[in-house]
C-alpha cells in the first residue's frame, strides 16, 4: 500500500476513535435513557468503522458490510449552529451536535476520496463518506422528530 494511502488510513482510524470517544463523552453527561441508547448505538457504529479501516490497512480488502446506499440529507447541520453539550442539554441538542460531527466526518472522507484517482482507495473512502452521511441522516431524523414532535392536530 502506498505511503500516502497508509497515512490517510491512519488519520481516518484516529478520527473514528475520536468519534467513538465524542459519543461516549456525551453519553456520560446525559441522563435521558433513550438518548443514551442512541449514543451507544452510534458509538458502536464508529467502532465498526475503525475495525473496517484497520482491516483495510492490514490488507483485508473488500466491502466488509460497507456499501453505497441512498441517503436522505436533510441538511439541518448545514443551517443550524452546533450546540455545546452539557448535563442539561435537551435530546434535540445532542442529536444536532451529533449531526454536525457526522457532517464533518462525511466532508473529511469525501475530501480524501477526491485526492485519489479511480481505484480501490477512492472507493473505500467514498464508502466511508457514505457511512458517515447515513449517520448524519439518522441524527438529523432524530433531531427533527425530537425538536418538532408530531401533534394530535397532524
Secondary structure as GFF3:
##gff-version 3
##sequence-region A 1 154
A	DSSP	alpha_helix	3	29	.	.	.	ID=ss1
A	DSSP	alpha_helix	33	57	.	.	.	ID=ss2
A	DSSP	alpha_helix	76	79	.	.	.	ID=ss3
A	DSSP	alpha_helix	91	114	.	.	.	ID=ss4
A	DSSP	alpha_helix	120	147	.	.	.	ID=ss5
###
